[in-house]
Amino acid sequence: MLDISVYGDSIMKGTLPDERMHYTFTVKSFIERLMAKLPVRVRDRSRFGSTVKQGEARLEKDLASDAAGEVVGGVHGTNSP
């Protein structure tokens, strides 16, 4: 089984604002879809409100401690200037 770490912001988590502009998990996340289709283990390292710099710092910390998966991917940008 392939070990994957994903880094991102609320988009990776599958959150969208509802009619009151409260963020909720309203869509099936990328991670759930990936695990349903492939024999993989996914470490979800995405965080609501995460910026590119925060995601990079989280990735560097995981790489230094050998905590990142064999494959790493990420989506950031909606919270970054």
mmCIF file of the N, C-alpha and C atoms, coordinates in Angstrom:
data_MODEL
# 
_entry.id   MODEL 
# 
loop_
_atom_site.group_PDB 
_atom_site.id 
_atom_site.type_symbol 
_atom_site.label_atom_id 
_atom_site.label_alt_id 
_atom_site.label_comp_id 
_atom_site.label_asym_id 
_atom_site.label_entity_id 
_atom_site.label_seq_id 
_atom_site.pdbx_PDB_ins_code 
_atom_site.Cartn_x 
_atom_site.Cartn_y 
_atom_site.Cartn_z 
_atom_site.occupancy 
_atom_site.B_iso_or_equiv 
_atom_site.pdbx_formal_charge 
_atom_site.auth_seq_id 
_atom_site.auth_comp_id 
_atom_site.auth_asym_id 
_atom_site.auth_atom_id 
_atom_site.pdbx_PDB_model_num 
ATOM 1   N N  . MET A 1 1  ? 0.851   -1.180 0.000  1.00 0.00 ? 1  MET A N  1 
ATOM 2   C CA . MET A 1 1  ? 0.000   0.000  0.000  1.00 0.00 ? 1  MET A CA 1 
ATOM 3   C C  . MET A 1 1  ? 0.895   1.241  0.000  1.00 0.00 ? 1  MET A C  1 
ATOM 4   N N  . LEU A 1 2  ? 0.586   2.154  -0.873 1.00 0.00 ? 2  LEU A N  1 
ATOM 5   C CA . LEU A 1 2  ? 1.337   3.395  -1.007 1.00 0.00 ? 2  LEU A CA 1 
ATOM 6   C C  . LEU A 1 2  ? 0.946   4.364  0.098  1.00 0.00 ? 2  LEU A C  1 
ATOM 7   N N  . ASP A 1 3  ? 1.935   5.000  0.702  1.00 0.00 ? 3  ASP A N  1 
ATOM 8   C CA . ASP A 1 3  ? 1.726   5.957  1.784  1.00 0.00 ? 3  ASP A CA 1 
ATOM 9   C C  . ASP A 1 3  ? 1.874   7.372  1.230  1.00 0.00 ? 3  ASP A C  1 
ATOM 10  N N  . ILE A 1 4  ? 0.803   8.162  1.311  1.00 0.00 ? 4  ILE A N  1 
ATOM 11  C CA . ILE A 1 4  ? 0.770   9.507  0.738  1.00 0.00 ? 4  ILE A CA 1 
ATOM 12  C C  . ILE A 1 4  ? 0.478   10.527 1.836  1.00 0.00 ? 4  ILE A C  1 
ATOM 13  N N  . SER A 1 5  ? 1.184   11.640 1.807  1.00 0.00 ? 5  SER A N  1 
ATOM 14  C CA . SER A 1 5  ? 0.888   12.771 2.692  1.00 0.00 ? 5  SER A CA 1 
ATOM 15  C C  . SER A 1 5  ? 0.382   13.917 1.835  1.00 0.00 ? 5  SER A C  1 
ATOM 16  N N  . VAL A 1 6  ? -0.716  14.527 2.249  1.00 0.00 ? 6  VAL A N  1 
ATOM 17  C CA . VAL A 1 6  ? -1.250  15.675 1.517  1.00 0.00 ? 6  VAL A CA 1 
ATOM 18  C C  . VAL A 1 6  ? -1.275  16.893 2.428  1.00 0.00 ? 6  VAL A C  1 
ATOM 19  N N  . TYR A 1 7  ? -0.920  18.023 1.840  1.00 0.00 ? 7  TYR A N  1 
ATOM 20  C CA . TYR A 1 7  ? -0.854  19.296 2.553  1.00 0.00 ? 7  TYR A CA 1 
ATOM 21  C C  . TYR A 1 7  ? -1.736  20.288 1.818  1.00 0.00 ? 7  TYR A C  1 
ATOM 22  N N  . GLY A 1 8  ? -2.482  21.084 2.552  1.00 0.00 ? 8  GLY A N  1 
ATOM 23  C CA . GLY A 1 8  ? -3.343  22.044 1.888  1.00 0.00 ? 8  GLY A CA 1 
ATOM 24  C C  . GLY A 1 8  ? -4.120  22.897 2.861  1.00 0.00 ? 8  GLY A C  1 
ATOM 25  N N  . ASP A 1 9  ? -5.115  23.586 2.315  1.00 0.00 ? 9  ASP A N  1 
ATOM 26  C CA . ASP A 1 9  ? -5.973  24.458 3.110  1.00 0.00 ? 9  ASP A CA 1 
ATOM 27  C C  . ASP A 1 9  ? -7.384  23.868 3.138  1.00 0.00 ? 9  ASP A C  1 
ATOM 28  N N  . SER A 1 10 ? -8.378  24.695 3.378  1.00 0.00 ? 10 SER A N  1 
ATOM 29  C CA . SER A 1 10 ? -9.751  24.212 3.511  1.00 0.00 ? 10 SER A CA 1 
ATOM 30  C C  . SER A 1 10 ? -10.267 23.541 2.242  1.00 0.00 ? 10 SER A C  1 
ATOM 31  N N  . ILE A 1 11 ? -9.732  23.921 1.089  1.00 0.00 ? 11 ILE A N  1 
ATOM 32  C CA . ILE A 1 11 ? -10.161 23.299 -0.161 1.00 0.00 ? 11 ILE A CA 1 
ATOM 33  C C  . ILE A 1 11 ? -9.817  21.810 -0.148 1.00 0.00 ? 11 ILE A C  1 
ATOM 34  N N  . MET A 1 12 ? -8.618  21.484 0.314  1.00 0.00 ? 12 MET A N  1 
ATOM 35  C CA . MET A 1 12 ? -8.221  20.077 0.407  1.00 0.00 ? 12 MET A CA 1 
ATOM 36  C C  . MET A 1 12 ? -9.096  19.330 1.413  1.00 0.00 ? 12 MET A C  1 
ATOM 37  N N  . LYS A 1 13 ? -9.543  20.016 2.448  1.00 0.00 ? 13 LYS A N  1 
ATOM 38  C CA . LYS A 1 13 ? -10.400 19.412 3.464  1.00 0.00 ? 13 LYS A CA 1 
ATOM 39  C C  . LYS A 1 13 ? -11.826 19.185 2.958  1.00 0.00 ? 13 LYS A C  1 
ATOM 40  N N  . GLY A 1 14 ? -12.207 19.864 1.877  1.00 0.00 ? 14 GLY A N  1 
ATOM 41  C CA . GLY A 1 14 ? -13.559 19.706 1.351  1.00 0.00 ? 14 GLY A CA 1 
ATOM 42  C C  . GLY A 1 14 ? -14.567 20.605 2.030  1.00 0.00 ? 14 GLY A C  1 
ATOM 43  N N  . THR A 1 15 ? -14.140 21.770 2.483  1.00 0.00 ? 15 THR A N  1 
ATOM 44  C CA . THR A 1 15 ? -15.057 22.687 3.155  1.00 0.00 ? 15 THR A CA 1 
ATOM 45  C C  . THR A 1 15 ? -15.526 23.786 2.219  1.00 0.00 ? 15 THR A C  1 
ATOM 46  N N  . LEU A 1 16 ? -16.763 24.138 2.388  1.00 0.00 ? 16 LEU A N  1 
ATOM 47  C CA . LEU A 1 16 ? -17.370 25.232 1.627  1.00 0.00 ? 16 LEU A CA 1 
ATOM 48  C C  . LEU A 1 16 ? -18.283 26.010 2.560  1.00 0.00 ? 16 LEU A C  1 
ATOM 49  N N  . PRO A 1 17 ? -18.469 27.305 2.322  1.00 0.00 ? 17 PRO A N  1 
ATOM 50  C CA . PRO A 1 17 ? -19.385 28.053 3.177  1.00 0.00 ? 17 PRO A CA 1 
ATOM 51  C C  . PRO A 1 17 ? -20.835 27.693 2.870  1.00 0.00 ? 17 PRO A C  1 
ATOM 52  N N  . ASP A 1 18 ? -21.652 27.608 3.931  1.00 0.00 ? 18 ASP A N  1 
ATOM 53  C CA . ASP A 1 18 ? -23.074 27.372 3.733  1.00 0.00 ? 18 ASP A CA 1 
ATOM 54  C C  . ASP A 1 18 ? -23.776 28.710 3.516  1.00 0.00 ? 18 ASP A C  1 
ATOM 55  N N  . GLU A 1 19 ? -25.104 28.714 3.526  1.00 0.00 ? 19 GLU A N  1 
ATOM 56  C CA . GLU A 1 19 ? -25.856 29.932 3.246  1.00 0.00 ? 19 GLU A CA 1 
ATOM 57  C C  . GLU A 1 19 ? -25.628 31.021 4.295  1.00 0.00 ? 19 GLU A C  1 
ATOM 58  N N  . ARG A 1 20 ? -25.179 30.646 5.496  1.00 0.00 ? 20 ARG A N  1 
ATOM 59  C CA . ARG A 1 20 ? -24.881 31.623 6.552  1.00 0.00 ? 20 ARG A CA 1 
ATOM 60  C C  . ARG A 1 20 ? -23.400 31.995 6.578  1.00 0.00 ? 20 ARG A C  1 
ATOM 61  N N  . MET A 1 21 ? -22.653 31.513 5.573  1.00 0.00 ? 21 MET A N  1 
ATOM 62  C CA . MET A 1 21 ? -21.213 31.742 5.459  1.00 0.00 ? 21 MET A CA 1 
ATOM 63  C C  . MET A 1 21 ? -20.423 31.080 6.588  1.00 0.00 ? 21 MET A C  1 
ATOM 64  N N  . HIS A 1 22 ? -20.960 29.980 7.113  1.00 0.00 ? 22 HIS A N  1 
ATOM 65  C CA . HIS A 1 22 ? -20.236 29.150 8.065  1.00 0.00 ? 22 HIS A CA 1 
ATOM 66  C C  . HIS A 1 22 ? -19.611 28.001 7.283  1.00 0.00 ? 22 HIS A C  1 
ATOM 67  N N  . TYR A 1 23 ? -18.360 27.730 7.545  1.00 0.00 ? 23 TYR A N  1 
ATOM 68  C CA . TYR A 1 23 ? -17.675 26.667 6.807  1.00 0.00 ? 23 TYR A CA 1 
ATOM 69  C C  . TYR A 1 23 ? -18.005 25.310 7.392  1.00 0.00 ? 23 TYR A C  1 
ATOM 70  N N  . THR A 1 24 ? -18.414 24.415 6.530  1.00 0.00 ? 24 THR A N  1 
ATOM 71  C CA . THR A 1 24 ? -18.737 23.056 6.937  1.00 0.00 ? 24 THR A CA 1 
ATOM 72  C C  . THR A 1 24 ? -18.153 22.084 5.917  1.00 0.00 ? 24 THR A C  1 
ATOM 73  N N  . PHE A 1 25 ? -17.998 20.836 6.336  1.00 0.00 ? 25 PHE A N  1 
ATOM 74  C CA . PHE A 1 25 ? -17.531 19.804 5.421  1.00 0.00 ? 25 PHE A CA 1 
ATOM 75  C C  . PHE A 1 25 ? -18.712 19.388 4.564  1.00 0.00 ? 25 PHE A C  1 
ATOM 76  N N  . THR A 1 26 ? -18.830 20.002 3.388  1.00 0.00 ? 26 THR A N  1 
ATOM 77  C CA . THR A 1 26 ? -20.028 19.806 2.580  1.00 0.00 ? 26 THR A CA 1 
ATOM 78  C C  . THR A 1 26 ? -19.808 18.969 1.332  1.00 0.00 ? 26 THR A C  1 
ATOM 79  N N  . VAL A 1 27 ? -18.575 18.764 0.953  1.00 0.00 ? 27 VAL A N  1 
ATOM 80  C CA . VAL A 1 27 ? -18.308 17.968 -0.243 1.00 0.00 ? 27 VAL A CA 1 
ATOM 81  C C  . VAL A 1 27 ? -17.389 16.815 0.115  1.00 0.00 ? 27 VAL A C  1 
ATOM 82  N N  . LYS A 1 28 ? -17.490 15.754 -0.646 1.00 0.00 ? 28 LYS A N  1 
ATOM 83  C CA . LYS A 1 28 ? -16.601 14.626 -0.419 1.00 0.00 ? 28 LYS A CA 1 
ATOM 84  C C  . LYS A 1 28 ? -15.190 15.065 -0.782 1.00 0.00 ? 28 LYS A C  1 
ATOM 85  N N  . SER A 1 29 ? -14.303 14.961 0.163  1.00 0.00 ? 29 SER A N  1 
ATOM 86  C CA . SER A 1 29 ? -12.967 15.499 -0.040 1.00 0.00 ? 29 SER A CA 1 
ATOM 87  C C  . SER A 1 29 ? -12.168 14.688 -1.047 1.00 0.00 ? 29 SER A C  1 
ATOM 88  N N  . PHE A 1 30 ? -11.159 15.341 -1.579 1.00 0.00 ? 30 PHE A N  1 
ATOM 89  C CA . PHE A 1 30 ? -10.215 14.705 -2.484 1.00 0.00 ? 30 PHE A CA 1 
ATOM 90  C C  . PHE A 1 30 ? -9.616  13.454 -1.832 1.00 0.00 ? 30 PHE A C  1 
ATOM 91  N N  . ILE A 1 31 ? -9.302  13.561 -0.564 1.00 0.00 ? 31 ILE A N  1 
ATOM 92  C CA . ILE A 1 31 ? -8.673  12.448 0.154  1.00 0.00 ? 31 ILE A CA 1 
ATOM 93  C C  . ILE A 1 31 ? -9.605  11.248 0.219  1.00 0.00 ? 31 ILE A C  1 
ATOM 94  N N  . GLU A 1 32 ? -10.854 11.464 0.553  1.00 0.00 ? 32 GLU A N  1 
ATOM 95  C CA . GLU A 1 32 ? -11.826 10.363 0.606  1.00 0.00 ? 32 GLU A CA 1 
ATOM 96  C C  . GLU A 1 32 ? -11.981 9.706  -0.757 1.00 0.00 ? 32 GLU A C  1 
ATOM 97  N N  . ARG A 1 33 ? -12.046 10.508 -1.808 1.00 0.00 ? 33 ARG A N  1 
ATOM 98  C CA . ARG A 1 33 ? -12.186 9.958  -3.158 1.00 0.00 ? 33 ARG A CA 1 
ATOM 99  C C  . ARG A 1 33 ? -10.955 9.145  -3.546 1.00 0.00 ? 33 ARG A C  1 
ATOM 100 N N  . LEU A 1 34 ? -9.781  9.641  -3.189 1.00 0.00 ? 34 LEU A N  1 
ATOM 101 C CA . LEU A 1 34 ? -8.540  8.942  -3.509 1.00 0.00 ? 34 LEU A CA 1 
ATOM 102 C C  . LEU A 1 34 ? -8.474  7.578  -2.815 1.00 0.00 ? 34 LEU A C  1 
ATOM 103 N N  . MET A 1 35 ? -8.797  7.543  -1.524 1.00 0.00 ? 35 MET A N  1 
ATOM 104 C CA . MET A 1 35 ? -8.733  6.286  -0.783 1.00 0.00 ? 35 MET A CA 1 
ATOM 105 C C  . MET A 1 35 ? -9.795  5.294  -1.240 1.00 0.00 ? 35 MET A C  1 
ATOM 106 N N  . ALA A 1 36 ? -10.914 5.788  -1.745 1.00 0.00 ? 36 ALA A N  1 
ATOM 107 C CA . ALA A 1 36 ? -11.962 4.898  -2.229 1.00 0.00 ? 36 ALA A CA 1 
ATOM 108 C C  . ALA A 1 36 ? -11.589 4.227  -3.550 1.00 0.00 ? 36 ALA A C  1 
ATOM 109 N N  . LYS A 1 37 ? -10.731 4.869  -4.330 1.00 0.00 ? 37 LYS A N  1 
ATOM 110 C CA . LYS A 1 37 ? -10.403 4.360  -5.663 1.00 0.00 ? 37 LYS A CA 1 
ATOM 111 C C  . LYS A 1 37 ? -9.079  3.613  -5.745 1.00 0.00 ? 37 LYS A C  1 
ATOM 112 N N  . LEU A 1 38 ? -8.155  3.892  -4.830 1.00 0.00 ? 38 LEU A N  1 
ATOM 113 C CA . LEU A 1 38 ? -6.814  3.320  -4.937 1.00 0.00 ? 38 LEU A CA 1 
ATOM 114 C C  . LEU A 1 38 ? -6.387  2.664  -3.623 1.00 0.00 ? 38 LEU A C  1 
ATOM 115 N N  . PRO A 1 39 ? -5.485  1.695  -3.701 1.00 0.00 ? 39 PRO A N  1 
ATOM 116 C CA . PRO A 1 39 ? -4.980  1.077  -2.473 1.00 0.00 ? 39 PRO A CA 1 
ATOM 117 C C  . PRO A 1 39 ? -3.888  1.944  -1.842 1.00 0.00 ? 39 PRO A C  1 
ATOM 118 N N  . VAL A 1 40 ? -4.303  3.013  -1.176 1.00 0.00 ? 40 VAL A N  1 
ATOM 119 C CA . VAL A 1 40 ? -3.361  3.952  -0.591 1.00 0.00 ? 40 VAL A CA 1 
ATOM 120 C C  . VAL A 1 40 ? -3.764  4.274  0.850  1.00 0.00 ? 40 VAL A C  1 
ATOM 121 N N  . ARG A 1 41 ? -2.781  4.694  1.607  1.00 0.00 ? 41 ARG A N  1 
ATOM 122 C CA . ARG A 1 41 ? -3.015  5.259  2.934  1.00 0.00 ? 41 ARG A CA 1 
ATOM 123 C C  . ARG A 1 41 ? -2.684  6.732  2.808  1.00 0.00 ? 41 ARG A C  1 
ATOM 124 N N  . VAL A 1 42 ? -3.594  7.603  3.215  1.00 0.00 ? 42 VAL A N  1 
ATOM 125 C CA . VAL A 1 42 ? -3.384  9.043  3.069  1.00 0.00 ? 42 VAL A CA 1 
ATOM 126 C C  . VAL A 1 42 ? -3.296  9.693  4.446  1.00 0.00 ? 42 VAL A C  1 
ATOM 127 N N  . ARG A 1 43 ? -2.214  10.422 4.650  1.00 0.00 ? 43 ARG A N  1 
ATOM 128 C CA . ARG A 1 43 ? -2.049  11.229 5.861  1.00 0.00 ? 43 ARG A CA 1 
ATOM 129 C C  . ARG A 1 43 ? -2.520  12.637 5.522  1.00 0.00 ? 43 ARG A C  1 
ATOM 130 N N  . ASP A 1 44 ? -3.613  13.046 6.107  1.00 0.00 ? 44 ASP A N  1 
ATOM 131 C CA . ASP A 1 44 ? -4.170  14.368 5.829  1.00 0.00 ? 44 ASP A CA 1 
ATOM 132 C C  . ASP A 1 44 ? -3.485  15.400 6.712  1.00 0.00 ? 44 ASP A C  1 
ATOM 133 N N  . ARG A 1 45 ? -2.598  16.173 6.132  1.00 0.00 ? 45 ARG A N  1 
ATOM 134 C CA . ARG A 1 45 ? -1.869  17.215 6.853  1.00 0.00 ? 45 ARG A CA 1 
ATOM 135 C C  . ARG A 1 45 ? -2.392  18.602 6.488  1.00 0.00 ? 45 ARG A C  1 
ATOM 136 N N  . SER A 1 46 ? -3.544  18.649 5.816  1.00 0.00 ? 46 SER A N  1 
ATOM 137 C CA . SER A 1 46 ? -4.127  19.937 5.448  1.00 0.00 ? 46 SER A CA 1 
ATOM 138 C C  . SER A 1 46 ? -4.800  20.570 6.662  1.00 0.00 ? 46 SER A C  1 
ATOM 139 N N  . ARG A 1 47 ? -4.819  21.894 6.681  1.00 0.00 ? 47 ARG A N  1 
ATOM 140 C CA . ARG A 1 47 ? -5.382  22.648 7.788  1.00 0.00 ? 47 ARG A CA 1 
ATOM 141 C C  . ARG A 1 47 ? -6.213  23.804 7.261  1.00 0.00 ? 47 ARG A C  1 
ATOM 142 N N  . PHE A 1 48 ? -7.338  24.007 7.891  1.00 0.00 ? 48 PHE A N  1 
ATOM 143 C CA . PHE A 1 48 ? -8.213  25.117 7.548  1.00 0.00 ? 48 PHE A CA 1 
ATOM 144 C C  . PHE A 1 48 ? -7.446  26.426 7.747  1.00 0.00 ? 48 PHE A C  1 
ATOM 145 N N  . GLY A 1 49 ? -7.429  27.282 6.744  1.00 0.00 ? 49 GLY A N  1 
ATOM 146 C CA . GLY A 1 49 ? -6.761  28.575 6.822  1.00 0.00 ? 49 GLY A CA 1 
ATOM 147 C C  . GLY A 1 49 ? -5.269  28.536 6.561  1.00 0.00 ? 49 GLY A C  1 
ATOM 148 N N  . SER A 1 50 ? -4.741  27.380 6.215  1.00 0.00 ? 50 SER A N  1 
ATOM 149 C CA . SER A 1 50 ? -3.302  27.243 5.995  1.00 0.00 ? 50 SER A CA 1 
ATOM 150 C C  . SER A 1 50 ? -2.849  28.057 4.788  1.00 0.00 ? 50 SER A C  1 
ATOM 151 N N  . THR A 1 51 ? -1.699  28.695 4.934  1.00 0.00 ? 51 THR A N  1 
ATOM 152 C CA . THR A 1 51 ? -1.096  29.443 3.834  1.00 0.00 ? 51 THR A CA 1 
ATOM 153 C C  . THR A 1 51 ? 0.006   28.601 3.201  1.00 0.00 ? 51 THR A C  1 
ATOM 154 N N  . VAL A 1 52 ? 0.528   29.066 2.088  1.00 0.00 ? 52 VAL A N  1 
ATOM 155 C CA . VAL A 1 52 ? 1.623   28.361 1.419  1.00 0.00 ? 52 VAL A CA 1 
ATOM 156 C C  . VAL A 1 52 ? 2.814   28.227 2.371  1.00 0.00 ? 52 VAL A C  1 
ATOM 157 N N  . LYS A 1 53 ? 3.155   29.307 3.062  1.00 0.00 ? 53 LYS A N  1 
ATOM 158 C CA . LYS A 1 53 ? 4.306   29.269 3.975  1.00 0.00 ? 53 LYS A CA 1 
ATOM 159 C C  . LYS A 1 53 ? 4.065   28.307 5.131  1.00 0.00 ? 53 LYS A C  1 
ATOM 160 N N  . GLN A 1 54 ? 2.858   28.272 5.668  1.00 0.00 ? 54 GLN A N  1 
ATOM 161 C CA . GLN A 1 54 ? 2.557   27.344 6.762  1.00 0.00 ? 54 GLN A CA 1 
ATOM 162 C C  . GLN A 1 54 ? 2.620   25.895 6.279  1.00 0.00 ? 54 GLN A C  1 
ATOM 163 N N  . GLY A 1 55 ? 2.098   25.653 5.092  1.00 0.00 ? 55 GLY A N  1 
ATOM 164 C CA . GLY A 1 55 ? 2.155   24.302 4.534  1.00 0.00 ? 55 GLY A CA 1 
ATOM 165 C C  . GLY A 1 55 ? 3.582   23.866 4.269  1.00 0.00 ? 55 GLY A C  1 
ATOM 166 N N  . GLU A 1 56 ? 4.394   24.785 3.769  1.00 0.00 ? 56 GLU A N  1 
ATOM 167 C CA . GLU A 1 56 ? 5.802   24.476 3.523  1.00 0.00 ? 56 GLU A CA 1 
ATOM 168 C C  . GLU A 1 56 ? 6.520   24.145 4.834  1.00 0.00 ? 56 GLU A C  1 
ATOM 169 N N  . ALA A 1 57 ? 6.239   24.907 5.888  1.00 0.00 ? 57 ALA A N  1 
ATOM 170 C CA . ALA A 1 57 ? 6.861   24.657 7.186  1.00 0.00 ? 57 ALA A CA 1 
ATOM 171 C C  . ALA A 1 57 ? 6.435   23.299 7.739  1.00 0.00 ? 57 ALA A C  1 
ATOM 172 N N  . ARG A 1 58 ? 5.150   22.959 7.580  1.00 0.00 ? 58 ARG A N  1 
ATOM 173 C CA . ARG A 1 58 ? 4.642   21.657 8.052  1.00 0.00 ? 58 ARG A CA 1 
ATOM 174 C C  . ARG A 1 58 ? 5.317   20.525 7.285  1.00 0.00 ? 58 ARG A C  1 
ATOM 175 N N  . LEU A 1 59 ? 5.469   20.687 5.975  1.00 0.00 ? 59 LEU A N  1 
ATOM 176 C CA . LEU A 1 59 ? 6.127   19.675 5.155  1.00 0.00 ? 59 LEU A CA 1 
ATOM 177 C C  . LEU A 1 59 ? 7.594   19.518 5.559  1.00 0.00 ? 59 LEU A C  1 
ATOM 178 N N  . GLU A 1 60 ? 8.309   20.631 5.725  1.00 0.00 ? 60 GLU A N  1 
ATOM 179 C CA . GLU A 1 60 ? 9.719   20.562 6.106  1.00 0.00 ? 60 GLU A CA 1 
ATOM 180 C C  . GLU A 1 60 ? 9.893   19.855 7.452  1.00 0.00 ? 60 GLU A C  1 
ATOM 181 N N  . LYS A 1 61 ? 9.016   20.141 8.396  1.00 0.00 ? 61 LYS A N  1 
ATOM 182 C CA . LYS A 1 61 ? 9.073   19.487 9.707  1.00 0.00 ? 61 LYS A CA 1 
ATOM 183 C C  . LYS A 1 61 ? 8.841   17.980 9.560  1.00 0.00 ? 61 LYS A C  1 
ATOM 184 N N  . ASP A 1 62 ? 7.851   17.607 8.753  1.00 0.00 ? 62 ASP A N  1 
ATOM 185 C CA . ASP A 1 62 ? 7.565   16.182 8.550  1.00 0.00 ? 62 ASP A CA 1 
ATOM 186 C C  . ASP A 1 62 ? 8.716   15.474 7.839  1.00 0.00 ? 62 ASP A C  1 
ATOM 187 N N  . LEU A 1 63 ? 9.321   16.123 6.864  1.00 0.00 ? 63 LEU A N  1 
ATOM 188 C CA . LEU A 1 63 ? 10.455  15.529 6.162  1.00 0.00 ? 63 LEU A CA 1 
ATOM 189 C C  . LEU A 1 63 ? 11.650  15.336 7.099  1.00 0.00 ? 63 LEU A C  1 
ATOM 190 N N  . ALA A 1 64 ? 11.883  16.315 7.962  1.00 0.00 ? 64 ALA A N  1 
ATOM 191 C CA . ALA A 1 64 ? 13.008  16.228 8.896  1.00 0.00 ? 64 ALA A CA 1 
ATOM 192 C C  . ALA A 1 64 ? 12.826  15.107 9.908  1.00 0.00 ? 64 ALA A C  1 
ATOM 193 N N  . SER A 1 65 ? 11.585  14.820 10.271 1.00 0.00 ? 65 SER A N  1 
ATOM 194 C CA . SER A 1 65 ? 11.324  13.774 11.259 1.00 0.00 ? 65 SER A CA 1 
ATOM 195 C C  . SER A 1 65 ? 10.920  12.452 10.617 1.00 0.00 ? 65 SER A C  1 
ATOM 196 N N  . ASP A 1 66 ? 11.052  12.393 9.289  1.00 0.00 ? 66 ASP A N  1 
ATOM 197 C CA . ASP A 1 66 ? 10.695  11.189 8.531  1.00 0.00 ? 66 ASP A CA 1 
ATOM 198 C C  . ASP A 1 66 ? 9.216   10.819 8.706  1.00 0.00 ? 66 ASP A C  1 
ATOM 199 N N  . ALA A 1 67 ? 8.365   11.829 8.901  1.00 0.00 ? 67 ALA A N  1 
ATOM 200 C CA . ALA A 1 67 ? 6.938   11.593 9.102  1.00 0.00 ? 67 ALA A CA 1 
ATOM 201 C C  . ALA A 1 67 ? 6.119   11.763 7.830  1.00 0.00 ? 67 ALA A C  1 
ATOM 202 N N  . ALA A 1 68 ? 6.734   12.244 6.755  1.00 0.00 ? 68 ALA A N  1 
ATOM 203 C CA . ALA A 1 68 ? 6.018   12.410 5.493  1.00 0.00 ? 68 ALA A CA 1 
ATOM 204 C C  . ALA A 1 68 ? 5.898   11.054 4.803  1.00 0.00 ? 68 ALA A C  1 
ATOM 205 N N  . GLY A 1 69 ? 4.905   10.916 3.966  1.00 0.00 ? 69 GLY A N  1 
ATOM 206 C CA . GLY A 1 69 ? 4.701   9.670  3.234  1.00 0.00 ? 69 GLY A CA 1 
ATOM 207 C C  . GLY A 1 69 ? 5.708   9.496  2.105  1.00 0.00 ? 69 GLY A C  1 
ATOM 208 N N  . GLU A 1 70 ? 5.558   8.379  1.394  1.00 0.00 ? 70 GLU A N  1 
ATOM 209 C CA . GLU A 1 70 ? 6.423   8.104  0.239  1.00 0.00 ? 70 GLU A CA 1 
ATOM 210 C C  . GLU A 1 70 ? 6.176   9.094  -0.890 1.00 0.00 ? 70 GLU A C  1 
ATOM 211 N N  . VAL A 1 71 ? 4.924   9.554  -0.985 1.00 0.00 ? 71 VAL A N  1 
ATOM 212 C CA . VAL A 1 71 ? 4.520   10.535 -1.992 1.00 0.00 ? 71 VAL A CA 1 
ATOM 213 C C  . VAL A 1 71 ? 3.893   11.710 -1.251 1.00 0.00 ? 71 VAL A C  1 
ATOM 214 N N  . VAL A 1 72 ? 4.217   12.922 -1.702 1.00 0.00 ? 72 VAL A N  1 
ATOM 215 C CA . VAL A 1 72 ? 3.701   14.127 -1.055 1.00 0.00 ? 72 VAL A CA 1 
ATOM 216 C C  . VAL A 1 72 ? 3.025   14.994 -2.114 1.00 0.00 ? 72 VAL A C  1 
ATOM 217 N N  . GLY A 1 73 ? 1.862   15.549 -1.761 1.00 0.00 ? 73 GLY A N  1 
ATOM 218 C CA . GLY A 1 73 ? 1.164   16.450 -2.657 1.00 0.00 ? 73 GLY A CA 1 
ATOM 219 C C  . GLY A 1 73 ? 0.497   17.548 -1.862 1.00 0.00 ? 73 GLY A C  1 
ATOM 220 N N  . GLY A 1 74 ? 0.139   18.611 -2.541 1.00 0.00 ? 74 GLY A N  1 
ATOM 221 C CA . GLY A 1 74 ? -0.509  19.683 -1.813 1.00 0.00 ? 74 GLY A CA 1 
ATOM 222 C C  . GLY A 1 74 ? -1.214  20.677 -2.695 1.00 0.00 ? 74 GLY A C  1 
ATOM 223 N N  . VAL A 1 75 ? -2.178  21.361 -2.079 1.00 0.00 ? 75 VAL A N  1 
ATOM 224 C CA . VAL A 1 75 ? -2.912  22.437 -2.744 1.00 0.00 ? 75 VAL A CA 1 
ATOM 225 C C  . VAL A 1 75 ? -3.066  23.565 -1.725 1.00 0.00 ? 75 VAL A C  1 
ATOM 226 N N  . HIS A 1 76 ? -2.463  24.689 -2.029 1.00 0.00 ? 76 HIS A N  1 
ATOM 227 C CA . HIS A 1 76 ? -2.585  25.898 -1.210 1.00 0.00 ? 76 HIS A CA 1 
ATOM 228 C C  . HIS A 1 76 ? -2.872  27.060 -2.139 1.00 0.00 ? 76 HIS A C  1 
ATOM 229 N N  . GLY A 1 77 ? -3.194  28.176 -1.547 1.00 0.00 ? 77 GLY A N  1 
ATOM 230 C CA . GLY A 1 77 ? -3.308  29.378 -2.351 1.00 0.00 ? 77 GLY A CA 1 
ATOM 231 C C  . GLY A 1 77 ? -4.465  30.261 -2.000 1.00 0.00 ? 77 GLY A C  1 
ATOM 232 N N  . THR A 1 78 ? -5.545  29.718 -1.494 1.00 0.00 ? 78 THR A N  1 
ATOM 233 C CA . THR A 1 78 ? -6.716  30.552 -1.236 1.00 0.00 ? 78 THR A CA 1 
ATOM 234 C C  . THR A 1 78 ? -6.534  31.462 -0.034 1.00 0.00 ? 78 THR A C  1 
ATOM 235 N N  . ASN A 1 79 ? -5.560  31.185 0.824  1.00 0.00 ? 79 ASN A N  1 
ATOM 236 C CA . ASN A 1 79 ? -5.314  32.022 2.008  1.00 0.00 ? 79 ASN A CA 1 
ATOM 237 C C  . ASN A 1 79 ? -4.002  32.782 1.911  1.00 0.00 ? 79 ASN A C  1 
ATOM 238 N N  . SER A 1 80 ? -3.304  32.637 0.810  1.00 0.00 ? 80 SER A N  1 
ATOM 239 C CA . SER A 1 80 ? -1.979  33.255 0.659  1.00 0.00 ? 80 SER A CA 1 
ATOM 240 C C  . SER A 1 80 ? -2.061  34.506 -0.196 1.00 0.00 ? 80 SER A C  1 
ATOM 241 N N  . PRO A 1 81 ? -1.285  35.524 0.204  1.00 0.00 ? 81 PRO A N  1 
ATOM 242 C CA . PRO A 1 81 ? -1.278  36.763 -0.584 1.00 0.00 ? 81 PRO A CA 1 
ATOM 243 C C  . PRO A 1 81 ? -0.596  36.580 -1.921 1.00 0.00 ? 81 PRO A C  1 
# 
